[in-house]
Every structure is written in structure tokens, then in C-alpha cells.
Amino acid sequence: MNLSKSIFALLVIVFAIVLRADEPPAFKGLEKLPDPATGEIDGQPAIVVWPVDKESITLLDPKDCRVILERHDTAEFRYLTYPCGQWFVPDIARYDMWVEGPGYVSDTASVYAFGGGKFQGNGARSLHTVVPAGTVRLKAGAAVPPGAETFRLLSLRDQWVTFQRVVAPGEAAKGVRAPAGRLVAGFFDKAGHALTLTRPFEVKAGAITDFSPAPANGNDLLMVVAKHGPSEKAPRPGLKVSAHSGGKDRAPDVLLDGRDQLIAVWYGLTGARATVTASPYFVQPQAVALRSHAPVTLRRTYDPPPIKK
């Protein structure tokens, strides 16, 4: 989930729990974790990652679970993979990190920066909450649209902690792990503009869900607002999001007001233009020219006002 090729917005979400050596028991099964004093490899501090069932907050058996790290410092898709439950030392870099195991996946990615250095007595123990998962796969015979640079997934199961994945277009035919529940998928160009965008569809736990990147039926609009600064619990009070097109105001068909971003999708707007309002994230309405042959992507940023002391 590289910042330069982020999924629906230029941001990364942090939701891993790193335990201190003196951490009080807050999860079930903490006794399964290795002693942090054993977290040393070749004189360097190591990290161990463990899957935790999100609903019961219970540490799972790490067998057949893998940790996936994606580097931030490259435009290419470069991954490192390690087994869950075992100490490891990655290359010095900044990563997005998540876990995948039998029937589950992290509910979001965390950011992990490894700087090397000398072992100071304790390794890092990182817990990753996981949820039931299925696989999303491009339907056999369906073509990747010309100009596609990424295939991106957005889970709609959680309004606050969002799950997003971005992979090379060819990975869509192999299948991509995603949380069970409603999801939106699409192919995007190099600039991060949607070339195709599915309507929400259901992913079943433990099953493969095939999809077809059907072209837009007309005047689809994707809006992404990246939130900078301190996070506020979403959805924000007084949130008003609408698109005025064809003489009518329409609420979005998909609305996700997450911790670090607002995502809205309208399908089949009427007219050649739309005026979008997203209060309080931007004050002035945004005018957008629509296209009948492909979705239009509108990206904005939101800088919250200074906190009054």
C-alpha cells in the first residue's frame, strides 16, 4: 500500500498494536507470545507479528499465517514475506504491513519503519487484528482495461478503520484476499484516476468472488478527500455530502467517512456536469465535468483548523 500508489487516497492507516515488555494482559492468549528478550537476530532488534481475532480479541494459532511487508521507497510492487509467530529482521525501510492466514486477513494495514541498530534488550511484538476473509478475482475472460497501473480494493465493512489494498493489475486474475462483506473494486491509471469502478458487491468468507470490470453505465463519480492533521471520530457531526446534477441533489451511493479519508461514489449521474458539496471538508462546492464512457475521479485534501487551547 505504497504512499505513491495508495488505493483510494494518498494516505496510510495505522492499526497494529505493539506490546511493551511490561504490557498488562489486555488480550486473551498473550502467554503464546515469545519473551521480548529473545527478539534478537545477529545483534539487531527483531519483530514478531501475531494474528488476533478482532471479535474475541484472542490470539490465534499462527500456523499458515504470513506477514506481508510492502516497501514505501519504491514505485514498484516489492514485498517481503515472513511467517507469523517467528522473529524476523527486514531490510532497513518503511513498510505497510498486514497478515493473511487461513480464512482471515488484517482488517487494515499498519505502518512499520525499521531503522536497524543494536539490540537493546527487547524485540517488538506486534498484534494484528484480523477478520474473516474471502478472495476477489477477475472473472475468466475479462480484460484489464488499457492504461491500468493498479488494481484497488476498498472494503465497506467499517466506517472508521478502512481496509484497502493496491496490487499490480495482473494480480486481479490470480485473486486478492479481502475482508468478507461489501466491497468496491476498480482499475486505476498511473495518476490514480479510476478507469473502471464496480458497484458494491458481497465477498463471502472462505469463498472466491469473481467480478467483471464493467464499463461505466454513464457519469460515475469517485470523490476522495484526504484528511491531514489530527483524526476525529467519524462520521463527523453535521457531515453533508451531495452532488447536484441534472437539476437534482443526490446523496452518494457509497459513502465512507474514515479516520484519514472521506470516500464517496455516485453511479449514473445525469447531465454533463456535477457540483459536489462535502461539508465540512471543503467550503466551496466543486464543479466536475462528467464522462459517459469512464468514471471521473475528484481528489481533494482537508486540513483541519488549529485546535484551540
Secondary structure as UniProt FT lines:
FT   HELIX           3..5
FT   STRAND          17..19
FT   TURN            21..22
FT   HELIX           30..32
FT   HELIX           36..38
FT   STRAND          40..41
FT   TURN            42..43
FT   STRAND          44..45
FT   STRAND          47..53
FT   TURN            54..57
FT   STRAND          58..59
FT   TURN            63..64
FT   STRAND          66..71
FT   STRAND          79..83
FT   TURN            84..85
FT   STRAND          93..101
FT   TURN            102..103
FT   STRAND          104..106
FT   STRAND          110..114
FT   STRAND          124..138
FT   TURN            140..141
FT   TURN            146..147
FT   STRAND          150..155
FT   STRAND          164..167
FT   TURN            169..170
FT   HELIX           171..174
FT   STRAND          176..179
FT   STRAND          181..188
FT   TURN            190..191
FT   STRAND          194..197
FT   STRAND          201..203
FT   TURN            205..206
FT   STRAND          208..211
FT   STRAND          221..227
FT   TURN            237..238
FT   STRAND          240..245
FT   TURN            246..247
FT   STRAND          248..250
FT   STRAND          254..257
FT   STRAND          261..266
FT   STRAND          273..279
FT   TURN            280..281
FT   STRAND          282..289
FT   STRAND          296..302
//
